[in-house]
Amino acid sequence: MKHLSALRHLRSYGPSHLTRKAITLIFLTLMAVPAMAQDMRILALGDSLTQGYGLPDGEGFVPQLERWLAAHGHEAKVVNGGVSGDTTRGGLSRVEWSLADDIDAMIVTLGGNDILRGLDPAETRKNLSGILEAGKAAGVEMLLIGLPASGNYGAEYKQSFDANYPDLAEEYGTLYEPSFFTGLTGGDPDPSKYLKYMQGDGIHPNAEGVKLIVDQIGPRVVELMERAKGGA
């Protein structure tokens, strides 16, 4: 009899009342549990320096940057868009589809292979401009990182090539880091000061070198994230 009484009591509420109670319960549960924040997605568009050439898994630029950000309280997924041997032309050819995967911000580190091949600085400028145009069209915040040319092709070439980065950063209103390697050199051109942080080829940083690079660039990436969140 108790069971029948309980059943009659339950039925007296009616289906609509039960539905309202269920919705209220779900709402209160959701309010009581903090929503999980979605990680920001940052595309690192670059060449072998970004890709992590010659380094063990987890020691390249992208995974070290991700860990640096997490250690400083900034959760983000850094997407490895580095392709070894890529020039600015290669970056331009793939930037649009690279940005298609819910990307919130983009780091651009290209130009090293343009220098190695002695490509015309005007061509590099055109390609970098196209990459930044694609980022602008996609509505993502950007950080442009420079790669100063060596003096192998003469002072005029170096001056023209190096000027591409600050000029384009100003034109497109991007954040700007003058050199990918500042963390290694501190601005000191003496190679004896930083060769210990390089791999045997003298071009790519070792894991310790990448850590110094990330320590330098990390704060700029935090600024990038703040811009992407609308905080700038």
Secondary structure, DSSP 8 states (H G I E B T S, - for coil): -HHHHHHHHHHTTHHHHHHHHHHHHHHHHHHHS------EEEEEEESHHHHTTT--TT-SHHHHHHHHHHHTT--EEEEEEE-TT--HHHHHHHHHHHTTTT--EEEEE--HHHHHTT--HHHHHHHHHHHHHHHHHHT-EEEEE-----STT-HHHHHHHHHHHHHHHHHHT-EEES-TTHHHHTT---GGGTGGGB-TTSSSB-HHHHHHHHHHHHHHHHHHHHHHTT--
